[in-house]
Amino acid sequence: MIIGEKVILRTVKASDLDLLYDMLSTVYDKGEYWLIDIPDEPGFRRAFDKTGFWQEDFGRMLLTDSDNSLLGEIFYSRVSDYRTGYEIGYQLFRPLSRGKGIMTEALRLFTNYLFMVMPIPRLQVTVISGNLPSRRVAEKCGYSYRGSFRNAVFHGGRYQDLELFDLIREDWTCFPLITA
């Protein structure tokens, strides 16, 4: 567990699966910029049974509050075999949780964790062009804009650009980290 002031990051437990699957597959709360991707439930459960959603190429942590209410998720994934580092993705599940600094704190904590325990030189975040709240989260956490992938994702009925932000280990400033 990684404990912040506003959020707790923890790995997924078997008892979380029903609620987590419901949150991941509820499309109306995803927000206008989240890519609608509903996982198949049997595959979702098999992946958890096999890896606990934690392995070298992919890891998922849940965001909870001090009452253990599920707020969102943050995850890393290997972008491709030839690139170093990981891409980080994140989402808050309920609109009422947005705009409170929860995701900024979660990204800082997760960035710290990954740089502290993984032998990686860089992390990256991609944001759909126009998603200013997510862009601000990345920038507040020290990620720098590096360019755009034109027409990289189909979303909202059209192809849209993805903006790339990255942070290399040498530019990373460790934030205070509390674990339990």
C-alpha positions as MATLAB code, in Angstrom:
seq = 'MIIGEKVILRTVKASDLDLLYDMLSTVYDKGEYWLIDIPDEPGFRRAFDKTGFWQEDFGRMLLTDSDNSLLGEIFYSRVSDYRTGYEIGYQLFRPLSRGKGIMTEALRLFTNYLFMVMPIPRLQVTVISGNLPSRRVAEKCGYSYRGSFRNAVFHGGRYQDLELFDLIREDWTCFPLITA';
ca = [
       0.000    0.000    0.000;
       1.161    3.511   -0.791;
      -0.474    6.165    1.350;
      -0.860    9.802    0.366;
      -2.795   12.646    1.944;
      -5.850   12.246   -0.330;
      -5.474    8.781   -1.781;
      -4.222    5.283   -1.041;
      -2.775    3.143   -3.827;
      -2.976   -0.605   -3.420;
      -2.923   -3.739   -5.496;
      -6.148   -5.461   -6.491;
      -7.664   -8.109   -4.197;
     -10.012  -10.909   -5.272;
     -12.747   -9.210   -3.243;
     -12.383   -6.099   -5.483;
     -13.116   -7.891   -8.759;
     -16.905   -7.490   -8.937;
     -16.855   -3.757   -8.198;
     -13.743   -3.115  -10.313;
     -15.255   -4.888  -13.316;
     -18.461   -2.869  -12.922;
     -16.468    0.387  -12.767;
     -14.337   -0.511  -15.790;
     -17.363   -1.456  -17.864;
     -19.659    1.450  -16.876;
     -19.218    3.708  -19.880;
     -21.344    6.714  -18.880;
     -19.022    7.705  -15.999;
     -15.791    7.463  -17.979;
     -15.723   11.092  -19.031;
     -15.436   12.567  -22.474;
     -11.787   11.642  -23.019;
     -11.546    8.084  -21.734;
     -11.364    5.474  -24.452;
     -14.366    3.214  -24.131;
     -12.925   -0.252  -23.733;
     -15.105   -2.786  -21.971;
     -13.076   -5.828  -20.943;
     -14.620   -9.260  -21.363;
     -15.446  -10.502  -17.879;
     -14.076  -14.065  -18.168;
     -10.778  -12.734  -19.580;
     -10.642  -10.064  -16.877;
     -11.017  -12.674  -14.137;
      -8.532  -15.068  -15.768;
      -5.949  -12.274  -15.962;
      -6.383  -11.583  -12.259;
      -6.179  -15.285  -11.376;
      -2.997  -15.634  -13.427;
      -1.117  -12.465  -12.418;
      -3.097  -10.516   -9.822;
      -2.844   -7.658  -12.351;
       0.810   -7.303  -11.402;
       3.658   -8.468  -13.610;
       6.684   -7.125  -15.438;
       4.819   -5.749  -18.460;
       1.608   -4.565  -16.769;
       0.551   -3.572  -13.274;
      -2.645   -2.074  -11.903;
      -3.228   -0.369   -8.569;
      -6.511    0.853   -7.199;
      -7.047    4.337   -5.825;
      -9.039    4.341   -2.619;
      -9.789    6.842    0.096;
      -9.243    6.298    3.818;
     -12.630    4.512    4.008;
     -11.453    2.057    1.322;
     -13.973    3.439   -1.206;
     -12.839    2.762   -4.757;
     -12.000    6.043   -6.518;
     -10.121    4.945   -9.626;
      -7.150    3.077  -11.025;
      -3.617    3.744  -12.177;
      -1.555    1.301  -14.194;
       1.682    0.873  -16.057;
       2.294   -1.085  -19.235;
       5.191   -1.818  -21.498;
       4.624    0.260  -24.622;
       6.615   -2.030  -26.896;
       9.505   -4.456  -26.704;
      11.996   -2.001  -28.157;
      11.243    0.946  -25.851;
      12.542    1.377  -22.340;
      10.316    2.310  -19.450;
       6.559    2.220  -19.101;
       3.477    4.124  -20.096;
       1.161    5.118  -17.267;
      -2.593    5.324  -17.624;
      -5.096    6.479  -15.048;
      -8.754    7.226  -14.482;
     -11.119    8.281  -11.749;
     -14.312    6.277  -11.844;
     -16.779    8.854  -10.580;
     -17.144   12.413  -11.884;
     -17.529   13.740   -8.314;
     -13.923   12.665   -7.559;
     -12.486   14.816  -10.342;
     -10.910   18.233   -9.836;
      -9.790   17.568   -6.245;
      -6.106   16.785   -6.784;
      -6.606   13.055   -6.248;
      -5.106   11.983   -9.565;
      -2.177   14.396   -9.294;
      -1.264   12.872   -5.945;
      -1.803    9.340   -7.280;
       0.457    9.952  -10.287;
       3.182   11.415   -8.060;
       3.015    8.427   -5.714;
       2.956    5.927   -8.573;
       5.829    7.665  -10.386;
       7.876    7.566   -7.190;
       7.103    3.923   -6.670;
       8.023    2.883  -10.202;
      11.298    4.815  -10.216;
      12.177    3.506   -6.752;
      11.587   -0.191   -7.474;
      11.971   -0.668  -11.236;
      15.239   -0.353  -13.148;
      13.694    1.905  -15.791;
      15.035    5.140  -17.284;
      11.727    6.760  -18.269;
       7.968    6.930  -17.869;
       5.418    8.381  -20.239;
       1.788    9.458  -20.283;
      -0.337    9.974  -23.394;
      -3.314   12.316  -23.328;
      -6.001   12.825  -25.951;
      -5.522   16.284  -27.439;
      -7.813   18.729  -25.672;
      -7.923   16.834  -22.372;
      -6.610   19.763  -20.342;
      -7.261   18.256  -16.874;
      -5.178   15.163  -17.674;
      -2.492   17.282  -19.283;
      -2.292   19.411  -16.108;
      -1.966   16.275  -13.969;
       1.029   15.114  -16.018;
       2.672   18.543  -15.990;
       2.179   19.033  -12.230;
       3.982   15.730  -11.713;
       7.024   16.813  -13.720;
       6.171   15.209  -17.057;
       7.134   17.282  -20.104;
       5.321   17.564  -23.414;
       7.360   15.914  -26.187;
       5.051   15.973  -29.188;
       1.903   14.496  -30.686;
       0.961   11.298  -32.425;
      -1.361   12.479  -35.162;
      -4.656   10.612  -35.645;
      -3.466    7.996  -33.155;
      -6.773    7.040  -31.578;
     -10.383    6.727  -32.701;
     -12.545    8.452  -30.122;
     -15.788   10.412  -30.188;
     -16.527    9.287  -33.734;
     -13.270   10.576  -35.225;
      -9.518   10.134  -35.183;
      -7.768   12.297  -32.625;
      -4.195   13.139  -31.711;
      -2.433   11.840  -28.630;
      -0.033   14.152  -26.822;
       3.071   12.517  -25.351;
       4.513   13.533  -21.983;
       7.542   11.896  -20.444;
       9.735   11.969  -17.395;
      13.238   10.534  -17.288;
      14.873    9.345  -14.117;
      17.457   12.158  -14.177;
      14.689   14.801  -14.149;
      12.575   13.069  -11.503;
      12.231   14.687   -8.094;
      11.175   12.195   -5.442;
       8.032   13.144   -3.556;
       7.544   12.009    0.061;
       6.370    8.411    0.094;
       4.586    6.569    2.908;
       4.052    2.813    2.656;
       2.185    0.476    4.955;
];
